[in-house]
Amino acid sequence: MAKILLEIVCASIDDAVEAQAGGADRIELGSSAMVGGLTPSLGTLIEVKRRTKIPVLAMVRPREGGFCYSHDEFLVMMRDTELLLTNGVDGISFGMLREDGSLDTERCRDLYNLVRPKQAVFHRAFDLVPDPAIALDELIDIGVNRVLTSGQRRTALEGAPLIARLMAQGRGRIEILPAGRIRPNNVEDLVAATGCTQIHLSAFSRRIDASMRNSEIRFGSDPSLAGAEYERTDRELVREMRERIDHL
């Protein structure tokens, strides 16, 4: 069996350094991982490219919530894409939907044309489309290289039947990248059920910022995200997954 490619979600320079040290093959770089990821800063991208040697794809997502964007939000996405490409990113992860959940094919094609010949990835907005078979053919027609999906279920293992069907449908035309709570204790079952040759996951552990010493002060509107805790990629968690998939 071919080596399984390991893509790790990163939201900072420290995340990226840890991911590479743990054995990641590729990084998806964003920010605000707690809301599913947003566009990273240019400073973060520049430092990640300077400190790592593995491919770095950047998410382009202007806000949390869904994926049906205003005219001005889409202009920001195009501008962010231009700047990320200018500063050395190896590919872009994006997704645009219409209000009914179907692909916004016109905008997807516009952004794809800006990205090529770099890698163009449609992210997990795919898990919201009403007909994944139709959406996959539309993305193939546009020229997208890869689709990130949990098989429209809470976890990739639960969505394995759809992932397998999408892989069969897209074989030789588009890559399918399983994502969604993939862990060392379930990755073997996922690979057996789908035949996938790449996986996408986060490998965060909780850290504490010791400067947050005044318990009366909270920052931000969401109390659960405004304290001293934050997440950081853990190279040992990445290494555990690397070892597990290398022994399949």
Backbone torsions as a table, in degrees:
resi	resn	phi	psi	omega
1	MET	NA	139.7	178.6
2	ALA	-65.8	153.9	176.3
3	LYS	-58.2	136.7	177.8
4	ILE	-86.6	124.9	-178.8
5	LEU	-76.9	136.4	-176.2
6	LEU	-113.7	112.7	177.0
7	GLU	-105.4	130.1	-176.5
8	ILE	-116.2	134.0	174.8
9	VAL	-72.6	130.5	177.8
10	CYS	-132.9	146.1	-179.1
11	ALA	-127.8	11.0	-179.4
12	SER	-162.4	169.3	175.7
13	ILE	-63.1	-41.1	179.4
14	ASP	-62.7	-40.9	176.2
15	ASP	-56.0	-47.3	-175.4
16	ALA	-64.6	-42.7	178.6
17	VAL	-62.2	-43.3	179.1
18	GLU	-65.1	-41.4	-178.6
19	ALA	-62.5	-46.5	179.1
20	GLN	-62.9	-42.7	-179.7
21	ALA	-62.6	-30.5	-179.5
22	GLY	-82.0	-10.4	177.0
23	GLY	111.6	15.9	177.2
24	ALA	-63.9	146.3	176.0
25	ASP	-94.8	-23.2	-175.2
26	ARG	-156.9	151.3	-179.3
27	ILE	-118.2	135.7	163.3
28	GLU	-104.2	113.7	-173.8
29	LEU	-100.4	130.4	175.8
30	GLY	-147.5	-157.6	172.3
31	SER	-142.2	168.1	175.3
32	SER	51.7	55.8	-178.0
33	ALA	-60.3	-25.3	-177.4
34	MET	-68.0	-14.6	176.1
35	VAL	-112.7	19.3	177.5
36	GLY	94.9	-1.6	177.1
37	GLY	101.2	135.3	174.9
38	LEU	-131.1	175.8	-179.2
39	THR	-60.2	132.0	177.8
40	PRO	-77.9	162.7	175.5
41	SER	-74.0	155.2	176.4
42	LEU	-64.7	-35.1	177.6
43	GLY	-60.8	-41.7	178.2
44	THR	-63.6	-46.7	179.4
45	LEU	-59.1	-46.8	-177.0
46	ILE	-59.7	-44.5	-179.7
47	GLU	-70.1	-37.2	178.1
48	VAL	-63.4	-43.7	178.5
49	LYS	-65.2	-32.6	179.8
50	ARG	-71.8	-32.8	-172.1
51	ARG	-100.5	-8.1	-177.9
52	THR	-126.7	162.0	-178.6
53	LYS	-119.0	-1.7	-179.4
54	ILE	-94.8	158.8	-178.9
55	PRO	-59.4	142.4	179.8
56	VAL	-123.7	116.7	172.0
57	LEU	-103.3	142.4	-179.0
58	ALA	-112.1	137.7	172.3
59	MET	-76.0	138.1	171.4
60	VAL	-116.8	104.9	-178.1
61	ARG	-149.9	116.2	-168.9
62	PRO	-81.6	-16.4	-178.0
63	ARG	-160.5	164.9	174.5
64	GLU	-77.7	179.1	-178.4
65	GLY	97.4	-142.3	-178.8
66	GLY	-88.0	-152.1	-171.0
67	PHE	-134.7	20.3	175.6
68	CYS	-100.5	105.0	-167.4
69	TYR	-103.5	151.8	174.7
70	SER	-72.4	168.6	177.2
71	HIS	-56.9	-46.0	-177.1
72	ASP	-69.8	-36.3	176.6
73	GLU	-62.2	-39.5	179.1
74	PHE	-67.6	-36.2	175.4
75	LEU	-61.0	-38.8	176.9
76	VAL	-64.4	-41.7	178.7
77	MET	-60.4	-42.0	178.8
78	MET	-66.0	-41.2	179.3
79	ARG	-66.8	-43.7	177.3
80	ASP	-60.1	-40.9	179.3
81	THR	-61.6	-45.5	177.8
82	GLU	-57.2	-45.8	-177.2
83	LEU	-68.6	-39.8	178.2
84	LEU	-64.5	-42.7	178.1
85	LEU	-63.8	-41.7	179.2
86	THR	-60.9	-30.1	-176.6
87	ASN	-100.2	21.3	164.6
88	GLY	96.6	8.9	180.0
89	VAL	-64.1	148.6	-177.3
90	ASP	-91.3	-9.2	178.6
91	GLY	178.1	169.9	-176.5
92	ILE	-127.6	135.8	174.0
93	SER	-107.0	125.1	-173.4
94	PHE	-149.6	171.0	174.7
95	GLY	-170.5	130.0	177.0
96	MET	-131.3	133.2	-180.0
97	LEU	-124.0	158.2	170.0
98	ARG	-85.6	173.6	-177.9
99	GLU	-61.1	-28.7	-179.9
100	ASP	-84.9	4.4	177.8
101	GLY	90.5	-8.6	178.9
102	SER	-75.1	163.5	179.8
103	LEU	-63.3	136.6	169.3
104	ASP	-85.1	81.4	-169.7
105	THR	-63.4	-35.3	-178.5
106	GLU	-64.0	-47.5	179.7
107	ARG	-69.3	-38.1	177.3
108	CYS	-59.6	-41.6	179.6
109	ARG	-66.7	-39.7	179.1
110	ASP	-62.0	-43.9	-178.4
111	LEU	-71.5	-39.8	177.3
112	TYR	-58.2	-44.3	-179.3
113	ASN	-62.9	-28.0	176.2
114	LEU	-74.6	-36.7	-174.7
115	VAL	-77.2	-42.2	-173.5
116	ARG	-58.7	145.2	10.7
117	PRO	-89.4	10.5	174.3
118	LYS	-70.3	169.4	-177.6
119	GLN	-68.8	134.3	176.8
120	ALA	-119.1	120.8	-175.2
121	VAL	-121.8	130.8	173.3
122	PHE	-93.0	119.5	-172.2
123	HIS	-82.3	-161.8	-168.8
124	ARG	-74.5	6.8	163.8
125	ALA	-55.7	-23.7	177.4
126	PHE	-57.2	-30.3	-177.2
127	ASP	-72.7	-1.7	177.7
128	LEU	-104.5	-9.4	-174.8
129	VAL	-70.0	143.7	-176.6
130	PRO	-71.2	-28.4	180.0
131	ASP	-132.9	95.1	-174.9
132	PRO	-64.4	-29.8	179.5
133	ALA	-66.2	-44.7	177.3
134	ILE	-64.2	-44.6	-179.1
135	ALA	-61.5	-39.4	179.5
136	LEU	-63.6	-43.4	177.8
137	ASP	-62.9	-36.5	177.8
138	GLU	-64.9	-40.4	179.2
139	LEU	-69.4	-35.9	175.4
140	ILE	-62.7	-43.0	179.8
141	ASP	-62.6	-37.6	178.0
142	ILE	-67.6	-38.1	-179.0
143	GLY	115.4	7.7	-178.6
144	VAL	-57.5	139.1	-176.3
145	ASN	-80.1	-32.2	-168.6
146	ARG	-153.6	149.5	175.7
147	VAL	-123.9	131.4	177.5
148	LEU	-97.2	126.1	-175.3
149	THR	-156.6	148.5	170.3
150	SER	-99.7	13.5	-175.5
151	GLY	70.6	27.9	178.1
152	GLN	61.1	25.7	175.4
153	ARG	-124.2	173.9	-176.3
154	ARG	-62.6	-36.9	178.9
155	THR	-128.6	156.7	178.8
156	ALA	-64.5	-34.7	179.7
157	LEU	-65.1	-41.6	176.4
158	GLU	-64.8	-33.2	-179.1
159	GLY	-90.7	9.6	-175.1
160	ALA	-56.1	-39.7	179.3
161	PRO	-58.6	-43.3	178.2
162	LEU	-69.7	-40.3	178.0
163	ILE	-56.8	-43.9	179.4
164	ALA	-62.8	-40.4	178.5
165	ARG	-66.5	-39.7	178.3
166	LEU	-65.4	-38.5	178.0
167	MET	-63.5	-40.7	178.1
168	ALA	-66.7	-40.9	-179.5
169	GLN	-65.3	-40.5	-173.7
170	GLY	-95.1	1.1	-172.7
171	ARG	-52.5	126.8	-179.9
172	GLY	80.9	-6.7	-177.1
173	ARG	-119.7	-28.8	-178.4
174	ILE	-158.8	146.8	178.3
175	GLU	-89.4	145.4	174.2
176	ILE	-112.8	123.5	-177.4
177	LEU	-112.8	102.7	179.9
178	PRO	-66.1	142.3	179.1
179	ALA	-151.0	156.1	176.0
180	GLY	121.6	89.0	175.1
181	ARG	55.9	41.4	173.8
182	ILE	-81.0	128.8	-176.4
183	ARG	-136.2	163.9	179.6
184	PRO	-56.1	-29.7	-177.3
185	ASN	-82.8	-4.2	178.0
186	ASN	-129.9	-3.7	-174.6
187	VAL	-67.1	-33.9	179.3
188	GLU	-63.5	-42.5	177.8
189	ASP	-64.3	-38.5	179.4
190	LEU	-64.3	-45.7	-179.9
191	VAL	-63.8	-41.0	179.3
192	ALA	-64.4	-35.9	-176.1
193	ALA	-80.0	-25.3	-173.4
194	THR	-117.5	-26.0	-172.1
195	GLY	73.6	18.4	-176.6
196	CYS	-64.4	149.7	179.3
197	THR	-117.3	9.9	174.5
198	GLN	-154.2	150.7	178.8
199	ILE	-139.3	155.7	-176.4
200	HIS	-128.9	130.5	179.3
201	LEU	-159.3	162.7	168.3
202	SER	-96.9	152.2	179.7
203	ALA	-136.1	55.6	-175.7
204	PHE	-87.2	149.5	165.8
205	SER	-128.0	155.8	-175.9
206	ARG	-79.0	136.8	175.2
207	ARG	-125.1	164.2	179.0
208	ILE	-122.5	129.6	174.1
209	ASP	-90.4	110.6	-172.8
210	ALA	-67.5	-13.0	-179.3
211	SER	-72.3	-16.2	-179.3
212	MET	-81.9	79.7	-172.4
213	ARG	-102.2	-10.5	-179.3
214	ASN	-103.2	104.6	-175.0
215	SER	-68.5	-12.2	179.0
216	GLU	-81.3	-15.1	-174.8
217	ILE	-104.2	127.5	174.1
218	ARG	-128.2	147.4	-179.6
219	PHE	-116.8	135.4	179.9
220	GLY	95.8	167.3	-175.7
221	SER	-88.5	-16.1	-179.8
222	ASP	-103.5	108.4	-176.9
223	PRO	-57.3	-30.0	-177.4
224	SER	-72.6	-15.0	-177.3
225	LEU	-115.2	9.4	-169.0
226	ALA	-113.7	12.1	-177.9
227	GLY	-99.1	-150.9	-175.3
228	ALA	-86.4	-13.6	-177.0
229	GLU	-79.8	144.1	172.0
230	TYR	-149.9	168.6	-177.6
231	GLU	-109.0	144.5	178.8
232	ARG	-139.8	137.2	175.7
233	THR	-59.4	134.7	-176.5
234	ASP	-107.5	114.4	-176.4
235	ARG	-61.2	-28.6	179.3
236	GLU	-70.0	-34.7	175.3
237	LEU	-67.8	-40.1	175.9
238	VAL	-63.3	-44.7	-178.8
239	ARG	-63.8	-37.6	177.8
240	GLU	-60.7	-43.8	177.9
241	MET	-67.6	-40.5	178.0
242	ARG	-56.7	-46.8	-179.3
243	GLU	-66.1	-38.3	-179.1
244	ARG	-65.3	-46.5	-177.4
245	ILE	-74.9	-26.0	177.7
246	ASP	-71.3	-19.1	-179.6
247	HIS	-101.2	5.7	179.0
248	LEU	-67.9	NA	NA
